[in-house]
Amino acid sequence: MESTIVMINLFGAVALLLFGLAQVKDGMTRAFGVKLRSGLALGTRGPFRSFFAGFVATVALQSSTATALMIASFVEKNLVRARMAQIVLLGANVGTAVTAWLVATGIESISPLIILVGVVLYKSSSSTARQGLGSALVGIGLMLLSLHLLSLATEPMRQSPALAAFLQLLDGAWPAALAFSTVLAIVSSSSLAVVVLILSLSAMGILSPALTVILVLGANLGGAVPPVIATLKAAASARRVTLGNLLVRGVGCLAVLPFAGQVADLLALLPVPAAKLPVDVHLVFNLVVALVLWPLSGPLSRLMEKLVPEDKKEETGPKYLDDTALSSPVVALSGATREVLRVGDLIEAMLIRTMRAFNDNNLTPLKDIGELERQVDALQQEVKIYLSRLGRQGVSGECAARSIIIIDYAINLEHVGDIIEKGLQEQVRKKIVNGLKFSDDGYKELDNLFNLTIENLRIAQTIFVTRDAGLARQLMEVKVDVRRMEKQSSERHLERLRDGRLDSLQTSSLHLDMLRDLKRVNAHLVSVAYPILDESGLLTESRLRNSTS
């Protein structure tokens, strides 16, 4: 009975740690999701910035897996180069190790205060960002509290003959110990959680230094597996990033495995407590791997291109417009919705290619814009024809209303495609061909608006499927931000013109045209929120109704 209680306490403490990690990730995503994603995308224009971006994103989200999936999606969309993505993940791995090291500093005694501050912040604010920050603070407090509970749960295990025999078995079979720790990290989807568990066992003095090193290596190896699993069905470019990270950690573990005893002896010479050996090993391992693999990130990317060949190109025609489903309006509308989401994905690809050409002064990303626009036109036309045929079946009520919403969104996306092809693309092309250079301030303003527009498209896609009134309100509020950004940028640009700045004089019309077109794109995207807010009674005839009314 006593052993059962010990195991329940142990598993409960681990569950609380994992819940706290998830709470931090969700809270930081709500509070700073757009800024984190934008910062990660913008912070990859050089190796040092890439490493720092991966480090910061992981410390903020408490999840190297989340960082890996974000950067893999950016590579898939040609927003980040593969070599920079590998360096981002080196920074992410170090970020996880630094987090574990900070958690082990003995600050769990302030966990109640952190939880209290988080709850007060969450309850006292209607701001999504502040609520997200409050939720993240609660998660941090729960993580620290779980450390105290882990310590209490593992204390009775000190005298356990079964645990001693199991650890002795692992100590004599390092590959088995490595595999055991790897599986724990895969199952928990968190190398940090496993390292913290190893830390608790190490503090009891029941782990040999060499076994501690092996278990930490396994946690690192296992932590690289969940992103690989999550990207199995993604494009080849995304799979290369996560598989490359797994390869890096695997090579590092195999290199250190035969020398685990010597590594433990070497670290014992440092002026740090022996009980903190797991987090020290975790940090040193990731720092050394980053230093060694950083110069090899280019060859690693080329190797992954050979190991993971390009996927066969998909057909460009409609995939989900099933004629046999026309007799069932709900099924037909579901297919039309999925098809319009594909149109949105094509628009996102066009926006990202245009922004990349703008950032890199490179015409290559623009070469596919015309073809993507033709696909957008063709698909939205197919959707309209398909739904008109459905209308002839005599649908009414909610299905008829949903059909109109789908057509409206498809038309708005088609308009966005026209703006990108005929406006933004040509403006970026003119900038590159004529060798024009924006002022630093002007460039940053346009770059920020590009990133915000892409983020708004992703939110619009989500709203289109979920019909979430909260997200719809958020998108409407962002429309005001876009209008303000466009106005402020225009005013600042005119100020630079009055100051006689040559770079602003040369790019004046381009700057204002791009601002206007990005504002128009956002206006079309926000339209997806109107019917949802109208149904919820949150939309007046002329503006969004005040939430306090």
Phi, psi and omega in degrees: 000319181295320180294326178295318178296320179299315182292322178297317178297319180295309181295324177296319178294319178295318179298321179294321177298313180295321178295318178299318177300314180296323180295318178297314181299312181295317181295315180293327177295318178294321185282317188228020186306311182296315182293322180295315180294317179295317179297322179293321179289318183283336185272023184240031181267005177196159185297318181294316179294324179296314179299314181295320180297317178296321179297310184294316181299321182287320177297322180290315185272348183057033183202108174291334177296315179299318179297318180298318181290322178296311184291328176295320179293325178294320178295319179301326182265012179063026180271335182225140177286149184299319181297317179294326179296320179296323178290323175304317182288330172297318176295323179296319179296318177294323178299318177297318181294320178295321178300315178299320181295319179293321180298329184275007183280359176087031182261015182295343181294339181265009182301320178299322179295318180296318179297317179299313179298318180297316180295316179299316180297320181292317185282332188268003184228145175261358180285131179300320182295315182290324176296320177297318178296319177298317178298320179295320178295320176300318179298318178297317178298319178294323176299314180294321177297323180296329177297317178297317180293324177297318179299316179293322184289326183273346181303313179294344183281351182302321183263011184283118178296324181296316179295319179299317180294321180295316180293325177295323177296315179295323181295336179264359181219081185301319178301322178294320178296319178298315180295320180299311180293324178299315180296320178300318181292325179292314182296319181276348183056033182203111174291328180298317181298319181291319178297320178295321177296317177298323178300318180295318178292322180295323180297337178280348180078022183254004177249134173288153180304319181294317179295324177301315179299315182297315181296323178292321176300317179297322177298319178295317180295314180294329180294341180271352184280316182307318177297326178295315179297319183292337183253015182301326181259007179278177179294160182302322182297323178287319180296326180299322182294309184289322177293325177297319178295319177296319179297317180300312181292323179297315178297318179299316180295316180295327180290325184272332187311311183292342186247025184301319180297315180295322178297317180297318179296321180294317180291333179294339179284343181284150182281061179229152180299140180297330181294340181265012182305318181302314183286331176293316178298316180302314182290313182297317180302312183289327176295315180295316178300319180296316181295322182284318186274341180307307181294342183261010183297325178295304176303325178297317179297319179293323177296318181293329176296327178283322182285328181239092182291164179297146176285156174293138181294138181281158176292148186265352182283177180296144182249331192245008180268086185270117181299326182291343181276354183297337178283347178238094186307320182297316180293319180297318179293326176297317178296318179295322177298314179297324180292320180291328174299324175297321177300317177299322178296322178295320178298318179299318178299321178295316180297316182295318178297320179294317179295321180295320177297319179297317182288319188265357185053049186226125182284342187305314181298342182278348189294337182265356186300314181299317180294319178297321178295322177296322177295320178299312180301314184295316183292317180293328176294318178297320180296316180297317179297317182298315182286333174292323175294322177296321180298328179289349177280353177089031178289152181210179176066224184297323181294320179295318179296319179295323178299318179295318180298318180296315180297316180300316181294319178298318179295318179297320177295323178295322176296320177299317178301319178297318181297319181294313184290313187271340182250284187301316181300314182293324178293317178294320179299317179297319179300316184287312184298320182272002178063033182280148182231124177284156171296158181302318180294316180296319179298315182296321180298314180292321180297316178298320180291324174301310182296320178296322179296317178296318178295321179295324176298318179295321177294319180298319178299318180294317179298320181302324181273312188273337184055040181282117183293326179296316177293324179297317177297318179301318181293323177296322178293324178294329178302321177295320179298318180297316179299318179293318179299317181296318180293314181295319180296319178297317180296316179295324178296317179295326175297319179294325176295318179296330178282355177075025180288125187297318182297324178288325178297319184290329186248017188303304184294322179298314182301310182292323179295318180293321176301315181297315183291321178294324176295318179297319178301313181296324178298319178294322182292320183294337183301337181294339183277338187303306183296329181290315179292326178295317178296326183276357181075021182260000184240123174272181183294330187243340185200171177293131182287142179297136185294341181273350183279000000 
